[in-house]
Amino acid sequence: MLIAARAGLASLRLSSAFLTLLIAIPAAWMAHSSWAQQDIPASGSSATRRTDDKPQQAPSAKPTQGEPAAKPSPTDKDQFRARDRAREAGAAQGAGATTERTRPAVRPTGPVQAEPAALDFGFMAPGADASAVVKLSNIGASPVTIKSAKAGCKCTTINSLDGAVLEPGASVDLDVKLSGAIVQGARRASITVSFEGGIAPLVIPLQGEVALPVRAVPPYINLVGGGARTGRIVVESNDKAPFKLLAVDGKPPVVTGGYDPATDAPRANYLLEYDLTSVENPEAYMLVETDRADCPILDIRIRREGAVPRGTLRLADYRLNLGAMRAGESKEVEFNLLEPAELTSAVSGSGSASVQVVGSEIDGKITHARLRVMLSPDAAGLVRFPVVLVAGAKQQELSAFVVVR
């Protein structure tokens, strides 16, 4: 009997192990299959699955080492245009534009809801302001009193709502204006609405991107890793309006098929040829002058080792495109540092221009800085000059350029 009991127990253990094995094998296979399905795209789908909501960037056209750079193909141009189409549809055209893009609504955590919950002004022309209206609504069951509404920086102006009382179901408009900037790049700010009675503040993020109305396709020339130093690049207007190419780095432009800015009619696009074989270390930007008042200078980045000066300050952009100025004129420009810092001084590397710090404003992890640039009375033509920013023990050099007209 004892022998039979032991045999039964062994049989039970064997059956249990076998059952566990039967369950584990399909589970492992299913896990492997699920993993494989994530890595192997279905027919017609992308090989990489994106989990965020950011638009996928189109690949830049890069010349292959040892081969001459060719004219960007229609496919390349289509990719760049497709990348920008959604943004250009909501671009702010000119000063005082009111077109804005909005993010998906966010479920409010308090009794007051902002509609839209965030503002994205899309493309903004340099120096152009953008405006929008945010509706604040009381979706709660009790009256709410607005204590204050404050912008995070001086680049944003709003109407006063201090002391406004929102009855249940009532709403009030918050007028928002994001001031234009000369420097290209992203602009971010925020508005904080505070309430009485211990209600949590409501934060409304703002963003936009300052971009020139004329662009290059591809957007830069790549010399990294022995990239071709000769090639062609498309220069075109985003609004398809005809314009003239006046000069490239202060010299007459070389356009495929021939072009004379003095006699030829304006065009909406050009196939610009470049040759950097005789320049060992080109400037960080190729400067294309146009006759458009809203884009006197199109700067095309030249990617190469050591093109951006090393420093200790993190900037949103390492260039100051000042556009066109008159000799003896001064202009204020605003730009962002990607860290909290108090600018103490700025030094120009050219006798044709001087710079001084007007102010700097820390907004969380961003610093909004303002400089005043003054041209000398004898400044002429295309002027390039380095500017060294100083913030305590930190220094950073950036490239500035202006055409004197």
PyMOL commands that set and color helices and strands:
alter all, ss='L'
color gray80, all
select helices_A, chain A and resi 2-39+74-89
alter helices_A, ss='H'
color red, helices_A
select strands_A, chain A and resi 101-102+112-115+119-124+130-138+144-151+156-158+165-166+171-178+185-195+202-210+214-217+220-222+230-237+245-248+269-275+285-290+297-303+319-325+330-337+345-348+353-363+366-375+381-391+394-404
alter strands_A, ss='S'
color yellow, strands_A
deselect
rebuild
show_as cartoon
